[in-house]
Amino acid sequence: MPPQDPHTPPLALVMVGLPARGKTYISRKISRYLSWLGYQTRVFNVGNYRRARLGAAQAHAFFDPTNAQGVEARRQLAMAALRDMLKWLKGGGQVGIYDATNTTGERRRLVLEECGKAGVQVVFVESICDSAVVEANIREVKLGSPDYVDMTPEEAADDFRARIAHYERSYEPLDDPELAYVKLIDVGRQVVVNGVEGYLCARLVFFLMNIHTDRRAIWLTRHGESEYNVQNRIGGDPELTALGKGYAKNLASYIQERVPKSQEFVLWTSTLRRTWQTAEPIGRELTQWRVLDEIDAGECDGMTYDEIRRERPEEFRARAEDKLRYRYPRGESYADVIQRLEPVIVELERQKRPVLVVSHQGIIRGLYGYLIGRPQEECPHIQVPLHTLIEMTPTAYGYEERRIKLGPELG
Ligand code: F6P
């Protein structure tokens, strides 16, 4: 769990930027990251309020700053989302992400005022992108938006460019030294920070410095079957079984077919032999990370689940009651594991090359939980079977997942 300071007010991250600058992409990334770290986090997207209340078919004229009716309708939608966010923060939420354009000083003052009245701290997050990033975003994300179901791609792209032009006419980039803000230029290429302080915000800035919008596959897998898996024993540093070695071969063929030798590739394992033995047949340079070692079962390391139940019944019961917080005597809890995985997450975000992580059940649960945006409570219960490769392909705002059973089948 994150450190809780009762004197720390709830936080609103207020997005700023023209349309197609990746605000929603960034909002969702922040939300996944903070939820996974244990903060109650939620995104309030004003575009969704518009689509829900007015339908999805507003042409660009709706966004014209000289269209008084449009301006008023948009103000009301923005206020409705803001009110909902403040209500949620008052009810125990910790970080609200206000995903809207907020491109005028006037709108930002209004947001600040409302947050101030509610005792909510505000940090603005502005996204500025060059035209190539914007065009790619229009093509890859916006044309698939519910706003454009009835238009050809060309009509939709033209309408969206006209929408951007309306916002450009009234856009005032952030430059008030009194405000706390983070300016992201080309999503992570350059980061400008002003007036941001505190543990959570500093951590967030570090995270934002490492994200980007390049798309590449991430593969996650447990090691092949080990001698301990067969005996139902936990921890240790056992060898692979013959079946486990079979999985290593199958995994190697699968990866080699998809990542040609000429392509750069990142291969991470833990320091335990069952993981690097699984990765070695791929024939690529690999990095062993100690932070990718399996959850430390402490005094229970090397025991079977049955032995723990019989010999340490109080431990067995305590773990069944709260698998996230339960800490093995002289070992770790899942909450500890999630904390130690944070550098891996940041490094995973930073990488622009395809990545394969060969690790262990508890660790893959933690990493996968992050990628699919699961809160901490759910991570210890995620199913991660042996001999199954999890393939995560980036989509507009997250990942599409495929689970590939590579065999050999286990008895
Ligand atoms: O059983 C294999 C294993 O990797 C153990 O080494 C580890 O303790 C366990 O899985 C983690 O799974 P769970 O938290 O469900 O016991």
Boltz pocket constraint, residues with backbone or C-beta under 6 A from the ligand:
constraints:
  - pocket:
      binder: B
      contacts: [[A, 229], [A, 232], [A, 233], [A, 234], [A, 235], [A, 236], [A, 294], [A, 295], [A, 297], [A, 360], [A, 361], [A, 362], [A, 380]]
      max_distance: 6.0
